[in-house]
Amino acid sequence: MEFRVRLDELLPATEAARELPRALDRLEGGQAEQLVITRRNEPRAVLITVDRYQELLAGEERSAA
């Protein structure tokens, strides 16, 4: 699976561990839609707001119906 991400949305795991409050502020403030957490330059996880997560879940429920 391939996806696009902006460079400013990449977040190394070590930085994510140290700077989680700042990362959450970026998401909640709209400076980023998602933050892709990387380890050894490989995407490992995506951090999104609860609102965005609920949108994704609602979309899945509609697709399943």
Helices and strands as residue ranges (DSSP letters): G 7-9, E 10-12, H 13-18, H 20-28, E 35-39, E 42-47, H 50-64
